Amino acid sequence: MTKFPRARMDQLVVQELTDETLVYDLERNRAHCLNRSAAVIWKHCDGKTSIRDISLTVSRELGGKIDEGGVWFAISQFNKDHLLVQEFPLPAAVASSGMNRRRMIRTLGIAAAVAVPLVTSIVAPTAVQAVSCLPDGDSCTSSSQCCSGLCESGPCGGGGI
């Protein structure tokens, strides 16, 4: 077990944007969007920095208070989304609290909602799924659905009535 959380970097494609960071997990075909707070927390998960120090550093960088609860909330999302080298154990008080974004907003206040670390994830289709099409004879409504590129009055490949 590592003493401090460490962000996973292998098999990930990371693109930093102005207010968010996009992370594509090549192993799991999942795309994750980290808002600015979550991205800065993830960046500081270097395996050497404590939760307290991450909280202080992130607060300084973002120009607002991100307490340790906010960092733990992000860590729980990183655990769930496999964005850490290994799952990082949550303290019993954090794990049992069932912390979620709604509870974080209630705790921190509506004005702090933007600062709540948030990771949004989707499953990305594999290349085969992304290029699937309908074979000749299958019912269609547009030519873009058909492998042949031809939909005339119903079935792919033409041959409609």
N, C-alpha and C positions, 0 to 999 in steps of 0.2 A: 504494500500500500504506500502511495506517496503521501507525504506530510501535507502538501499543498496542491491545489488543483492545477492540472497541466492540460492546456488546450491541445487537441489532436491536430496534426498538420498533414499526416500522410493520407493519401487517397482522397484529398479534398482539393477542390478548386475554389479559391477565395478571390472575390472581387470587392474591393473597398470603394464605396461611393460616398457622396457628401454626407448624408445622414443615415446611412445604413451599410451593412456589409452582407453580401450574398455569399453563401457557402453551399457548394454542391458536393455531396458525399458520393463519390464514385462507387464505393462498396455497396451502398444501400439504395442508390438511385433516388436520393431525396435531396430536395433543395430547401435551404433554410435562409430566411431573411432575418438578420439580427438588427434591431433598431439601434440607434446610436449608443444608448446606455449599455445594452447587452453586448454590442461589438467592443466597446472600450473595456468592459469587464473581461470578456473572452481574451482580448489582447493581453491582458495582465495576468492571465492564468498561465504562468510560466513554470510552475512547479517549484518556485523559490519564494513566492510572495504569499503571505498569509491573507486570510479573508479580511481581517482588520485593515491591513496595509492596502489591499485592493480597494476597499471602501474609501479610504483616505485619498488615494491616488485618483480614483475615478471621480470623486467629488471635486477635487482640484481641477481636473481636466475638463469636466463638464460645467464647472462654475455653479454647482448646486449640490445639495446634500444627498448622497446615496449612502444610506446606512448599511450596516452588515446584513440586515434582513433583506434588503434589495439584492445584495450580492448573493446571498444564499438562494434567493428566488431564481436568479439567473443560473446558478450552479445546478439547481434541480432541473431546469430546462435543458442545460447542456448534458446532464446525465441521461435524461430521457431521449435526447436526440443524438447520443453517441458522439458528442463534440469534444469530449475529453479523452485523454490517452486511456484512462481507466475510470470506471465509475468512482466518483468521489463521495465518501459517506457524509450524509447530512446529520447534524446533531439531532438527537431524539426530539427536542422541542420543535425544531423546524420540520422534521419529517412528520410528526404527529399533528402539526397545525393544519395540514392540508392547504398550504399556502398556494394561492392562485392569483391571477392578475386582479380579479375583482376585489379580493381581500387586501391585496397590496394597495390598491387605489383607496379603499376605505381607510386603511391604516395611515397612508401618507397624505391623503386628501386629494380632491379632484384636481387641484392646480398642479400636483406632482404627477399626474397620469402620464404625461409625456416622458417623464424620467424613469418610469417603471421599465425595467429591462424586459424586452419581449422578443421571443424567437417564434417566428411563424414558419411552419414547414408544410411542404407538399411532396407527394410521391411523383417523381418524374417518370414518364413512360420510357421504356427501353427503346432502342432504335427500331426494333421489329414492330413494337406496338405503335410507334409514331407513324410508320409508313403503311399501316394496314389499309386495305381497300377491299371493295366488293368484287368478286369474280363475275365473269360474264354469266348472265341469266338471273342474277340476284336482283331483287327489287331495289330501285333507287329513285331519288328525287332530283339529283343533280349529277352532272358529269364528273365533278371532283370526287365523288364517292367511289367511282368505278376504277378498277385497275386499268381498264382499256381507255379510260377518259371519255367514254361515250355512254350517255344515258338518254335514250329516246323513248318517251312515253312509258316509262316503267322499268324494264330490265336493263341491266348493264350490258354493253356490247351492242345495243340496238335491238332490232328484231321486235320492236313494239308493234302494237296493233294499229 
